Amino acid sequence: MTDERPRKAITFKLDRLVEYSDGAILAEIRRVASIIPGGPLTVSIFFKHSRVSRNTVTRRFGSWAKALEAASLTERWSEQMGSPGSVQARIRKMSNDEVLCALRDLAERLGKANLTVGDVESNLPFGGGTLRRRWGTARKAFEAAGIGLTTHGRRYSDEECFKNLFEVWTHYGRPPQYREMGLPPSTVGGKAYVLRFGTWNRALSSFVERVNVDVSPEDALAQDAQLEVGPAMQDHSRGVDKRDAGDTREIPLGLRFRVLYRDRFKCVLCGDSPSINPVCVLHVDHIVPRSKGGRSVLENLRSLCSTCNVGRGNRFVD
């Protein structure tokens, strides 16, 4: 008698919307300040590493300067940026020609023919709001500067969207927010996901389902307690070689993500992570090398940073 119950697959929990208290927001500001020691804590630096959105902070405290003051971190503002008023005044005094010149200089410095609004906000004292107030749209501002605006309007395939989301999720060590899809390392904008999947949350859910496709039944039995198990994605045949997924040379995207997720997006040897060290690159490494019979299955894979993985070759576990 065969077991006809639906095959179960892993369902990853997605972050739910939460209402942060003032104390929680200030604690997050201090956390980011602790991992970015020294120098000014700019808005772009903070939101690159934070779990709290820009709107939440400014809505609660009125401005970034006031938020830093409430967090007892005023020195992280005044060290190089001057007083909050002086920065805004300096921007207001900039002529249109000076703003356009700054955009052209930024494009040259970054070596890009096209810029994103995220590039501007991460590298210049003004952002998309200034460009829209003066030229109507950021696109018109870039055109006036003689440079292009990177757009995400072309039709991306599901797999391109999922691979990009994999990189961004790994970078932050958590489900990325919609606004973060317009910032490096993302190469596909949030709007492209909404156009393709309907909403941002549906895009995240579709990625989770895609991950489930690459999880073999034997790996499903080895999940830790932090994962929910549900009747999603009953058909594992899509995109999976049923002969023996563990013997494939290339580790499937879903299995690579599952390894990183299990290891909390950190190097298991040194603890380094892209979320705290922007130059950290994580690899999924075979514990027992393939050349010595190691298989591409969950229990034989681990997360290593590029530094720890360099020179390891085909040696066994360190």
Buried (B, 14 or more C-beta within 10 A) or exposed (E): EEEEEEEBBBBBEEEEEEEBEEEBBBEBBEBBBEEBEEEBBBBBBBBBBBBBBBEBBBEBBEEBBBBBBBBEBBEBBBEEBEEBEEBBEEBEEBEEEEBBEBBBEBBEEEEBEEBBBBBBBBBBBBBBEBBBEBBEEBBBBBEBBEBBBBEBEEEBEEEBBBBBBBBBBBBBBBBBBBBBBBBBEBBBBBBBBBBBBEEBBEBBBBBBBBBBBBBBEEBBEEBEEEBEEEEBBEEBEEEBEEEEBBEBEEBBBBBBBBBBBBBBBBBBBEEBBBBBEEEBBBBBBBBBBBEEEBBBBBEBBBBBBEBBBEEBEEEEEE
